[in-house]
Amino acid sequence: MLSDIEIAQGTALKPIKEIASRLRIPEDQLEPYGHYKAKLPLSLIDPEKMRGKKLILVSAISPTPAGEGKTTISIGLSEGLNRIGKQTTVVLREPSLGPVFGIKGGATGGGHAQVVPMEDINLHFTGDFSAIEKANNLLAALIDNNIQSKPASLGIDPRTVHWKRVMDMNDRALRRIIIGLGGTASGIPRETGFDITAASEIMAILCLSENFHDLKERIGNIFIGFTLDKKPVFARDLNAQGAMAALLKDAIKPNLVQTLEGNPAIIHGGPFANIAQGTNSVLATKMGLSLSDYVVTEAGFGFDLGAEKFLDIKCVSAGLQPQAAVLVATVRALKYHGGVPLADIQKPDAEAVARGTENLEKHLENMLKFNICPVVAINHFADDTEEEIQAITDKCRAMGVKCAVARVHAHGGQGAEELATLVSQVAEACQSDMTPLYDWNWSIEKKIETIATQIYGASAIDYTQQARADLKKIQDLGLEHLPVCIAKTQKSLSDNPQLLGRPANFIVTVREIEIAAGAGFVVPITGNIMRMPGLPAKPAAENIDINEEGKITGLF
């Protein structure tokens, strides 16, 4: 069997101008990055052309080591929709180098459902992450420079600065560091650290901004800390927004590539869903809706994370309305939720699948809370049995939810035609009117409680002393009107990664609440969530290589 990279490298890529022509993009408006990638100008976004278009959200059950394949299904579904005559663009996030070289691998799909050129997309791509990193670190440098400066000092209290530097790599040694060592010429010593680039507030800002004016305003609203006399300090007080936005002048433009079957794919932005909003940029989504009849997009991790934030933050902020939502599940993952150890996951066990469908059931219930129409996509693996698949379809039938088996990894768009037909029927017939779970004007505590009890299934919320102090700070700063972007483990509906299936009678503990005023939300942090991951004992980087002909191997 060919590997994902062998399939991708064996594909005859079409020139990017040909892909653009399918979207009726004038050649003089395309900004090519080589032969197979291009930037798209924001002028192509047209609210009038977006009217009547269909936005399809793809989410998943709670992730497991057995795999769900949400990106693979998103790409395969877009191929299938194109095959049945629906002009479709898939709109995805950009991969982070941390997971690529760590344990998760790339994020360009798999098998015969991929976006290409996959090596470029998974590595440096068009430099968006680098630009975000530079903008983030420019602000960090300006902060420390102001702390050091006497003539232009704002009187920033170094102990209150929470802004960190970022880099796009898993490097646990940089989580907590001391800077400013080396004497008076080298700055004021203080404790700080590094986050991974995908966790930067600049990433969240880029993905929620509507234009350059909005981008600069959001950057200016970044909360830095307090002065020594307790006054709040924002990035605009350092006059940072102009230079930071200038670094993002190309990164703000969505990227055009293609699928293996030569259909258009727009890839832009990459915030993680367990610590940020977990969806591609507003601009990319609106670009897709301006250029095609259907847009398939995904939200990171399970519905409780990326999809909840997609609906409660992104859709409310940008005025978007999905017409259908696809929930991805696999037999393997449901067996894992049903108590089967990972080592035995390939052994047939329909009873374990049936037990695991309680996780599927909860995510479907959550979808219905938003008044959107769900469809279940069973991502097919070769060792799935008919009895195991039947256990999933039985649960869906009992809940009145349509489902289809998708064989996109093995057959690409052909393996998604049944799913595509079902999704298009639901999108065109369902009278969905997406309703947010909460009102942004509610108190922060009420918003957190609503998500934790209704979406996660928690029985109560507990706040540490630090979290209580953070609630008071948010209130004092007049930021209670912001939505909440809860940082939580992706492995469980609860804040405890060990609780699989459908946990009950658990308490969610909020450790602290970070302020992301530039992005336009606050971040309640639960459990042991880290913004700088570490590499595993055997990182994926050990298997990646390049030969004399320039072909990359080991990337997946």
BELGIUR-V49500 format. One record per residue. N is the residue number from 0. RES is the residue in one small letter. PHI is phi in whole degrees, 0 to 359 (999 if undefined). PSI is psi as a letter, one per 30 degrees, with the letter a starting at -180 (none if undefined). OMEGA is omega in whole degrees, 0 to 359 (NA if undefined). Layout:
{{N | RES | PHI | PSI | OMEGA} {N | RES | PHI | PSI | OMEGA}}
This chain:
{{0 | m | 999 | k | 180} {1 | l | 288 | k | 175} {2 | s | 285 | l | 179} {3 | d | 302 | e | 182} {4 | i | 290 | e | 177} {5 | e | 293 | e | 177} {6 | i | 296 | e | 182} {7 | a | 295 | e | 182} {8 | q | 288 | f | 179} {9 | g | 273 | g | 181} {10 | t | 274 | k | 176} {11 | a | 279 | j | 181} {12 | l | 289 | k | 176} {13 | k | 272 | k | 175} {14 | p | 304 | k | 185} {15 | i | 298 | f | 177} {16 | k | 295 | e | 179} {17 | e | 290 | e | 177} {18 | i | 295 | e | 180} {19 | a | 297 | e | 181} {20 | s | 295 | e | 177} {21 | r | 295 | f | 178} {22 | l | 264 | g | 180} {23 | r | 59 | h | 176} {24 | i | 270 | k | 178} {25 | p | 301 | k | 184} {26 | e | 301 | e | 182} {27 | d | 284 | f | 176} {28 | q | 260 | f | 180} {29 | l | 274 | k | 178} {30 | e | 243 | i | 185} {31 | p | 295 | k | 169} {32 | y | 245 | i | 187} {33 | g | 82 | a | 186} {34 | h | 274 | f | 193} {35 | y | 234 | g | 179} {36 | k | 222 | l | 177} {37 | a | 202 | l | 170} {38 | k | 267 | k | 180} {39 | l | 247 | k | 180} {40 | p | 292 | k | 183} {41 | l | 293 | f | 180} {42 | s | 295 | f | 179} {43 | l | 284 | f | 179} {44 | i | 283 | k | 185} {45 | d | 224 | j | 181} {46 | p | 305 | e | 180} {47 | e | 293 | e | 180} {48 | k | 288 | f | 180} {49 | m | 283 | f | 184} {50 | r | 298 | k | 177} {51 | g | 81 | f | 179} {52 | k | 281 | l | 185} {53 | k | 252 | k | 177} {54 | l | 256 | k | 182} {55 | i | 249 | j | 178} {56 | l | 266 | k | 176} {57 | v | 250 | k | 177} {58 | s | 229 | a | 185} {59 | a | 205 | l | 170} {60 | i | 290 | l | 179} {61 | s | 298 | k | 185} {62 | p | 299 | k | 178} {63 | t | 223 | l | 175} {64 | p | 297 | f | 180} {65 | a | 286 | f | 176} {66 | g | 93 | k | 179} {67 | e | 239 | e | 176} {68 | g | 80 | h | 182} {69 | k | 297 | e | 180} {70 | t | 293 | e | 178} {71 | t | 300 | e | 178} {72 | i | 293 | e | 180} {73 | s | 301 | e | 180} {74 | i | 293 | e | 180} {75 | g | 299 | e | 179} {76 | l | 296 | e | 179} {77 | s | 296 | e | 176} {78 | e | 297 | e | 181} {79 | g | 297 | e | 179} {80 | l | 297 | e | 177} {81 | n | 297 | e | 181} {82 | r | 293 | f | 180} {83 | i | 265 | g | 172} {84 | g | 95 | g | 178} {85 | k | 259 | j | 180} {86 | q | 295 | j | 192} {87 | t | 227 | k | 171} {88 | t | 238 | k | 173} {89 | v | 268 | k | 183} {90 | v | 238 | j | 190} {91 | l | 232 | l | 172} {92 | r | 276 | l | 174} {93 | e | 275 | k | 177} {94 | p | 289 | l | 173} {95 | s | 263 | k | 179} {96 | l | 294 | f | 179} {97 | g | 304 | e | 177} {98 | p | 296 | e | 181} {99 | v | 302 | e | 181} {100 | f | 266 | f | 182} {101 | g | 263 | c | 185} {102 | i | 236 | e | 187} {103 | k | 282 | f | 183} {104 | g | 88 | a | 183} {105 | g | 284 | a | 183} {106 | a | 222 | h | 180} {107 | t | 243 | g | 182} {108 | g | 87 | a | 182} {109 | g | 198 | l | 179} {110 | g | 61 | b | 181} {111 | h | 264 | g | 176} {112 | a | 232 | i | 183} {113 | q | 227 | l | 166} {114 | v | 257 | k | 185} {115 | v | 224 | l | 5} {116 | p | 284 | j | 190} {117 | m | 294 | e | 179} {118 | e | 296 | e | 180} {119 | d | 296 | e | 183} {120 | i | 298 | e | 182} {121 | n | 283 | f | 181} {122 | l | 255 | c | 187} {123 | h | 278 | f | 180} {124 | f | 54 | b | 181} {125 | t | 254 | g | 175} {126 | g | 85 | g | 182} {127 | d | 298 | e | 182} {128 | f | 297 | e | 179} {129 | s | 297 | e | 179} {130 | a | 296 | e | 178} {131 | i | 296 | e | 178} {132 | e | 301 | e | 181} {133 | k | 294 | e | 179} {134 | a | 296 | e | 178} {135 | n | 300 | e | 185} {136 | n | 285 | f | 172} {137 | l | 297 | e | 178} {138 | l | 298 | e | 178} {139 | a | 300 | e | 179} {140 | a | 294 | e | 179} {141 | l | 295 | e | 178} {142 | i | 297 | e | 182} {143 | d | 293 | e | 177} {144 | n | 295 | e | 180} {145 | n | 290 | e | 176} {146 | i | 297 | e | 181} {147 | q | 285 | e | 188} {148 | s | 288 | k | 174} {149 | k | 264 | e | 183} {150 | p | 293 | e | 186} {151 | a | 252 | g | 187} {152 | s | 294 | k | 173} {153 | l | 272 | f | 182} {154 | g | 76 | h | 181} {155 | i | 297 | k | 175} {156 | d | 278 | j | 184} {157 | p | 303 | f | 183} {158 | r | 288 | f | 183} {159 | t | 258 | f | 182} {160 | v | 286 | k | 180} {161 | h | 253 | f | 182} {162 | w | 290 | k | 181} {163 | k | 247 | l | 171} {164 | r | 277 | l | 181} {165 | v | 225 | l | 169} {166 | m | 208 | l | 186} {167 | d | 269 | i | 179} {168 | m | 201 | k | 173} {169 | n | 283 | j | 183} {170 | d | 213 | i | 186} {171 | r | 298 | f | 182} {172 | a | 294 | f | 183} {173 | l | 260 | g | 183} {174 | r | 301 | e | 180} {175 | r | 226 | k | 182} {176 | i | 222 | l | 173} {177 | i | 251 | k | 177} {178 | i | 245 | l | 175} {179 | g | 84 | g | 177} {180 | l | 282 | l | 177} {181 | g | 112 | g | 177} {182 | g | 99 | a | 188} {183 | t | 297 | f | 181} {184 | a | 284 | f | 186} {185 | s | 254 | g | 176} {186 | g | 102 | a | 180} {187 | i | 264 | j | 179} {188 | p | 300 | k | 175} {189 | r | 201 | l | 178} {190 | e | 273 | k | 176} {191 | t | 207 | b | 180} {192 | g | 177 | a | 178} {193 | f | 240 | k | 167} {194 | d | 252 | l | 172} {195 | i | 283 | k | 187} {196 | t | 304 | e | 180} {197 | a | 297 | f | 180} {198 | a | 266 | f | 180} {199 | s | 294 | k | 175} {200 | e | 295 | f | 177} {201 | i | 297 | e | 176} {202 | m | 298 | e | 179} {203 | a | 297 | e | 180} {204 | i | 296 | e | 180} {205 | l | 303 | e | 185} {206 | c | 280 | f | 178} {207 | l | 249 | f | 182} {208 | s | 286 | k | 182} {209 | e | 258 | f | 182} {210 | n | 191 | a | 182} {211 | f | 293 | e | 178} {212 | h | 298 | e | 179} {213 | d | 297 | e | 179} {214 | l | 301 | e | 182} {215 | k | 293 | e | 179} {216 | e | 295 | e | 179} {217 | r | 294 | e | 178} {218 | i | 298 | e | 179} {219 | g | 298 | f | 181} {220 | n | 277 | g | 180} {221 | i | 298 | k | 179} {222 | f | 277 | k | 184} {223 | i | 260 | e | 184} {224 | g | 164 | a | 182} {225 | f | 234 | l | 172} {226 | t | 280 | l | 179} {227 | l | 295 | f | 176} {228 | d | 257 | g | 167} {229 | k | 73 | g | 176} {230 | k | 268 | k | 181} {231 | p | 291 | k | 179} {232 | v | 238 | k | 179} {233 | f | 241 | l | 182} {234 | a | 301 | e | 179} {235 | r | 296 | f | 178} {236 | d | 292 | f | 176} {237 | l | 262 | g | 184} {238 | n | 53 | h | 186} {239 | a | 271 | f | 193} {240 | q | 296 | e | 182} {241 | g | 295 | e | 181} {242 | a | 294 | e | 180} {243 | m | 295 | e | 179} {244 | a | 294 | e | 179} {245 | a | 297 | e | 177} {246 | l | 294 | f | 183} {247 | l | 258 | g | 187} {248 | k | 298 | e | 176} {249 | d | 264 | e | 182} {250 | a | 297 | f | 181} {251 | i | 287 | f | 182} {252 | k | 274 | k | 178} {253 | p | 299 | l | 182} {254 | n | 254 | k | 178} {255 | l | 255 | k | 172} {256 | v | 225 | a | 182} {257 | q | 214 | l | 174} {258 | t | 270 | l | 178} {259 | l | 300 | f | 181} {260 | e | 266 | g | 175} {261 | g | 78 | g | 176} {262 | n | 264 | l | 184} {263 | p | 290 | k | 176} {264 | a | 222 | k | 176} {265 | i | 250 | k | 183} {266 | i | 232 | k | 186} {267 | h | 199 | k | 177} {268 | g | 78 | l | 182} {269 | g | 200 | h | 176} {270 | p | 288 | k | 176} {271 | f | 292 | k | 183} {272 | a | 271 | f | 179} {273 | n | 273 | f | 178} {274 | i | 225 | f | 177} {275 | a | 217 | a | 187} {276 | q | 279 | f | 169} {277 | g | 67 | g | 178} {278 | t | 224 | l | 177} {279 | n | 294 | l | 187} {280 | s | 288 | l | 172} {281 | v | 303 | e | 182} {282 | l | 297 | e | 179} {283 | a | 294 | e | 180} {284 | t | 297 | e | 180} {285 | k | 291 | e | 176} {286 | m | 297 | e | 179} {287 | g | 300 | e | 181} {288 | l | 290 | f | 178} {289 | s | 281 | f | 189} {290 | l | 252 | f | 183} {291 | s | 216 | l | 183} {292 | d | 280 | e | 179} {293 | y | 237 | k | 172} {294 | v | 234 | k | 174} {295 | v | 256 | k | 180} {296 | t | 227 | l | 182} {297 | e | 234 | l | 174} {298 | a | 235 | k | 191} {299 | g | 295 | l | 178} {300 | f | 56 | b | 184} {301 | g | 279 | l | 181} {302 | f | 299 | f | 181} {303 | d | 292 | f | 181} {304 | l | 251 | d | 186} {305 | g | 302 | e | 184} {306 | a | 290 | e | 177} {307 | e | 301 | e | 180} {308 | k | 288 | e | 175} {309 | f | 303 | e | 185} {310 | l | 280 | e | 186} {311 | d | 277 | f | 182} {312 | i | 249 | d | 186} {313 | k | 296 | e | 184} {314 | c | 294 | e | 179} {315 | v | 293 | e | 181} {316 | s | 296 | e | 188} {317 | a | 259 | f | 180} {318 | g | 70 | h | 180} {319 | l | 267 | l | 183} {320 | q | 217 | j | 177} {321 | p | 288 | k | 179} {322 | q | 268 | f | 178} {323 | a | 199 | l | 178} {324 | a | 227 | k | 180} {325 | v | 255 | k | 177} {326 | l | 255 | j | 183} {327 | v | 269 | k | 176} {328 | a | 219 | l | 173} {329 | t | 234 | l | 175} {330 | v | 303 | e | 183} {331 | r | 299 | e | 183} {332 | a | 295 | e | 180} {333 | l | 291 | e | 173} {334 | k | 297 | e | 179} {335 | y | 297 | e | 176} {336 | h | 294 | f | 178} {337 | g | 274 | g | 173} {338 | g | 101 | g | 180} {339 | v | 278 | k | 177} {340 | p | 298 | l | 183} {341 | l | 301 | e | 181} {342 | a | 295 | f | 182} {343 | d | 253 | g | 191} {344 | i | 294 | f | 182} {345 | q | 273 | f | 178} {346 | k | 283 | k | 180} {347 | p | 302 | k | 180} {348 | d | 198 | i | 183} {349 | a | 295 | e | 179} {350 | e | 294 | e | 178} {351 | a | 294 | e | 177} {352 | v | 300 | e | 180} {353 | a | 299 | e | 177} {354 | r | 295 | e | 182} {355 | g | 291 | f | 182} {356 | t | 292 | f | 174} {357 | e | 296 | f | 176} {358 | n | 290 | e | 175} {359 | l | 302 | e | 181} {360 | e | 301 | e | 181} {361 | k | 296 | e | 179} {362 | h | 294 | e | 177} {363 | l | 293 | e | 176} {364 | e | 300 | e | 179} {365 | n | 296 | e | 178} {366 | m | 300 | e | 183} {367 | l | 292 | f | 177} {368 | k | 298 | f | 180} {369 | f | 270 | g | 180} {370 | n | 61 | h | 173} {371 | i | 244 | l | 187} {372 | c | 267 | j | 184} {373 | p | 267 | l | 170} {374 | v | 224 | k | 178} {375 | v | 261 | k | 175} {376 | a | 251 | j | 177} {377 | i | 270 | j | 181} {378 | n | 285 | j | 192} {379 | h | 278 | k | 171} {380 | f | 246 | l | 187} {381 | a | 299 | f | 183} {382 | d | 267 | g | 176} {383 | d | 292 | k | 177} {384 | t | 260 | l | 179} {385 | e | 298 | e | 180} {386 | e | 296 | e | 180} {387 | e | 292 | e | 178} {388 | i | 295 | e | 180} {389 | q | 297 | e | 179} {390 | a | 299 | e | 179} {391 | i | 285 | e | 181} {392 | t | 295 | e | 177} {393 | d | 297 | e | 179} {394 | k | 296 | e | 180} {395 | c | 297 | e | 180} {396 | r | 297 | e | 180} {397 | a | 296 | f | 180} {398 | m | 265 | f | 180} {399 | g | 72 | g | 182} {400 | v | 249 | k | 179} {401 | k | 284 | k | 179} {402 | c | 214 | l | 179} {403 | a | 211 | k | 175} {404 | v | 275 | k | 180} {405 | a | 244 | k | 180} {406 | r | 249 | h | 188} {407 | v | 281 | e | 180} {408 | h | 296 | e | 182} {409 | a | 274 | e | 190} {410 | h | 233 | g | 178} {411 | g | 63 | b | 183} {412 | g | 298 | e | 178} {413 | q | 299 | e | 180} {414 | g | 283 | f | 181} {415 | a | 243 | g | 185} {416 | e | 297 | e | 178} {417 | e | 297 | e | 178} {418 | l | 297 | e | 181} {419 | a | 299 | e | 179} {420 | t | 298 | e | 180} {421 | l | 296 | e | 182} {422 | v | 296 | e | 180} {423 | s | 295 | e | 178} {424 | q | 296 | e | 179} {425 | v | 294 | e | 183} {426 | a | 297 | e | 184} {427 | e | 270 | f | 184} {428 | a | 254 | f | 187} {429 | c | 286 | k | 179} {430 | q | 271 | i | 180} {431 | s | 278 | k | 175} {432 | d | 219 | i | 189} {433 | m | 309 | k | 180} {434 | t | 245 | k | 179} {435 | p | 300 | l | 182} {436 | l | 287 | f | 184} {437 | y | 216 | l | 176} {438 | d | 266 | k | 181} {439 | w | 302 | f | 183} {440 | n | 279 | f | 175} {441 | w | 294 | l | 175} {442 | s | 293 | l | 179} {443 | i | 302 | e | 181} {444 | e | 297 | e | 180} {445 | k | 292 | e | 179} {446 | k | 294 | e | 178} {447 | i | 298 | e | 182} {448 | e | 298 | e | 181} {449 | t | 297 | e | 180} {450 | i | 294 | e | 185} {451 | a | 294 | e | 182} {452 | t | 277 | e | 185} {453 | q | 278 | e | 183} {454 | i | 267 | e | 181} {455 | y | 280 | e | 183} {456 | g | 93 | g | 181} {457 | a | 290 | l | 177} {458 | s | 267 | f | 181} {459 | a | 197 | l | 178} {460 | i | 240 | k | 176} {461 | d | 239 | k | 179} {462 | y | 244 | k | 174} {463 | t | 288 | l | 178} {464 | q | 299 | e | 179} {465 | q | 297 | e | 180} {466 | a | 297 | e | 178} {467 | r | 296 | e | 177} {468 | a | 295 | e | 179} {469 | d | 293 | e | 177} {470 | l | 300 | e | 178} {471 | k | 294 | e | 180} {472 | k | 296 | e | 179} {473 | i | 298 | e | 179} {474 | q | 295 | e | 181} {475 | d | 296 | e | 180} {476 | l | 277 | f | 179} {477 | g | 71 | h | 185} {478 | l | 248 | g | 182} {479 | e | 293 | f | 181} {480 | h | 282 | f | 182} {481 | l | 284 | k | 174} {482 | p | 291 | l | 181} {483 | v | 249 | k | 180} {484 | c | 240 | i | 190} {485 | i | 286 | k | 175} {486 | a | 270 | j | 187} {487 | k | 209 | l | 175} {488 | t | 303 | k | 177} {489 | q | 275 | f | 190} {490 | k | 280 | f | 183} {491 | s | 215 | l | 171} {492 | l | 294 | f | 178} {493 | s | 271 | a | 175} {494 | d | 265 | g | 178} {495 | n | 246 | j | 185} {496 | p | 297 | f | 181} {497 | q | 277 | f | 183} {498 | l | 269 | j | 182} {499 | l | 269 | a | 178} {500 | g | 66 | b | 180} {501 | r | 236 | i | 183} {502 | p | 297 | l | 178} {503 | a | 218 | l | 177} {504 | n | 56 | h | 177} {505 | f | 243 | l | 179} {506 | i | 250 | k | 174} {507 | v | 269 | k | 179} {508 | t | 256 | k | 176} {509 | v | 266 | j | 183} {510 | r | 282 | e | 181} {511 | e | 201 | l | 179} {512 | i | 228 | j | 179} {513 | e | 271 | l | 180} {514 | i | 257 | k | 175} {515 | a | 240 | i | 187} {516 | a | 294 | f | 177} {517 | g | 292 | e | 177} {518 | a | 294 | e | 179} {519 | g | 96 | h | 173} {520 | f | 205 | l | 172} {521 | v | 249 | l | 188} {522 | v | 239 | j | 172} {523 | p | 290 | k | 184} {524 | i | 254 | k | 180} {525 | t | 244 | l | 176} {526 | g | 59 | a | 184} {527 | n | 259 | i | 181} {528 | i | 270 | k | 180} {529 | m | 243 | k | 179} {530 | r | 270 | f | 175} {531 | m | 230 | j | 180} {532 | p | 291 | l | 174} {533 | g | 246 | l | 177} {534 | l | 280 | l | 175} {535 | p | 285 | l | 181} {536 | a | 301 | e | 176} {537 | k | 237 | i | 184} {538 | p | 291 | l | 179} {539 | a | 300 | f | 180} {540 | a | 303 | f | 181} {541 | e | 293 | f | 183} {542 | n | 260 | f | 184} {543 | i | 266 | k | 183} {544 | d | 209 | l | 176} {545 | i | 224 | k | 183} {546 | n | 265 | a | 184} {547 | e | 295 | f | 179} {548 | e | 273 | f | 179} {549 | g | 86 | g | 178} {550 | k | 273 | k | 181} {551 | i | 272 | k | 177} {552 | t | 237 | l | 175} {553 | g | 82 | f | 179} {554 | l | 273 | k | 182} {555 | f | 221 | none | NA}}
